[in-house]
Amino acid sequence: MKKLLFIDCCLRGRESRTKKIADAFLENVSGYEIETISLSDEAASGRLKPNLGADADRRNELLESGDMTDPMFDYAKQFAAADRIVCAAPFWDLSFPAVFKIYCEQLAVCGITFRYEGEKSVGMCRAEKAMYISTVGGYAGLIDQGEEYAKALFEMFGIKDFDAIRAEGLDIWGADVDGIMKVKAGEGEMKAKNF
Ligand SMILES: Cc1cc2nc3c(=O)[nH]c(=O)nc-3n(C[C@H](O)[C@H](O)[C@H](O)COP(=O)(O)O)c2cc1C
């Protein structure tokens, strides 16, 4: 069965509005086995961490030697092998929580998610489509830097069909939170049907 990788960056657990919209989307996707990676669990366990010091040196040595068997490359392999990608991340400080960037740095492995042909980078991921789900307390503005970053990175990995669901204005005083959530969960249900 084809695999859908759900990247869960909803750090408030059950309280997360982003997660509620993601659930509405995922419940309506059919034909895929859903594999979930919880970035808060990965970070809490110590598996997901930034490339620093000795880790960075080791990573560079392994990449230079072409040895991709180390578990540090498992995130990139899992992502590259998925048929569909769904990310859910709240809008934090004009983009997304830092743990999502740390995860993205683990995905960017030359030889697994992309490679170079001359000076040109070429995507190596199997997925044709990605969905990015977020919620915003106020308004993201003309450019949502979280969404745009994910779109650009996934395109570099070879995923050209990128779509997003964004619920905005949820923390604004007097906002009809239930109404906004209902509309966006509905958008999730609808978009899931053609995903
Ligand atoms: C650390 C943090 C940073 C945030 N930064 C922003 C921001 O820059 N702009 C904004 O409009 N809302 C911001 N918010 C509000 C969230 O975007 C909003 O509450 C969102 O719905 C949270 O998603 P969740 O319910 O899935 O956790 C921030 C919230 C937190 C906790």
The ligand as a Tripos MOL2 file, in Angstrom:
@<TRIPOS>MOLECULE
LIG
   31    33     1     0     0
SMALL
NO_CHARGES

@<TRIPOS>ATOM
      1 C1          5.3780   30.6300   20.5670 C.3       1 LIG1
      2 C2          4.2280   31.1710   19.7800 C.ar      1 LIG1
      3 C3          4.4670   32.0820   18.7610 C.ar      1 LIG1
      4 C4          3.4110   32.6070   18.0250 C.ar      1 LIG1
      5 N1          3.6660   33.5090   17.0250 N.ar      1 LIG1
      6 C5          2.6490   34.0540   16.3320 C.ar      1 LIG1
      7 C6          2.8940   35.0380   15.3080 C.ar      1 LIG1
      8 O1          4.0250   35.3810   14.9980 O.2       1 LIG1
      9 N2          1.8240   35.5680   14.6740 N.ar      1 LIG1
     10 C7          0.5410   35.2140   14.9710 C.ar      1 LIG1
     11 O2         -0.3880   35.7300   14.3440 O.2       1 LIG1
     12 N3          0.2810   34.2610   15.9120 N.ar      1 LIG1
     13 C8          1.2940   33.6910   16.6050 C.ar      1 LIG1
     14 N4          1.0440   32.7450   17.5780 N.ar      1 LIG1
     15 C9         -0.3320   32.2480   17.7550 C.3       1 LIG1
     16 C10        -0.5530   30.9140   17.0300 C.3       1 LIG1
     17 O3         -0.2580   31.0590   15.6410 O.3       1 LIG1
     18 C11        -1.9710   30.4090   17.1450 C.3       1 LIG1
     19 O4         -2.3970   30.3990   18.4780 O.3       1 LIG1
     20 C12        -2.1050   29.0140   16.5350 C.3       1 LIG1
     21 O5         -3.4710   28.7210   16.3170 O.3       1 LIG1
     22 C13        -1.5150   27.9450   17.4450 C.3       1 LIG1
     23 O6         -1.7480   26.6860   16.8560 O.3       1 LIG1
     24 P1         -2.1450   25.4060   17.7320 P.3       1 LIG1
     25 O7         -3.5200   25.6380   18.3140 O.co2     1 LIG1
     26 O8         -2.1310   24.3010   16.7290 O.co2     1 LIG1
     27 O9         -1.1010   25.2520   18.7810 O.co2     1 LIG1
     28 C14         2.0730   32.2040   18.3120 C.ar      1 LIG1
     29 C15         1.8530   31.2810   19.3360 C.ar      1 LIG1
     30 C16         2.8990   30.7840   20.0760 C.ar      1 LIG1
     31 C17         2.6300   29.7830   21.1910 C.3       1 LIG1
@<TRIPOS>BOND
     1     1     2 1
     2     2     3 ar
     3     2    30 ar
     4     3     4 ar
     5     4     5 ar
     6     4    28 ar
     7     5     6 ar
     8     6     7 ar
     9     6    13 1
    10     7     8 2
    11     7     9 ar
    12     9    10 ar
    13    10    11 2
    14    10    12 ar
    15    12    13 ar
    16    13    14 ar
    17    14    15 1
    18    14    28 ar
    19    15    16 1
    20    16    17 1
    21    16    18 1
    22    18    19 1
    23    18    20 1
    24    20    21 1
    25    20    22 1
    26    22    23 1
    27    23    24 1
    28    24    25 2
    29    24    26 1
    30    24    27 1
    31    28    29 ar
    32    29    30 ar
    33    30    31 1
@<TRIPOS>SUBSTRUCTURE
     1 LIG1         1 GROUP 0 **** ****
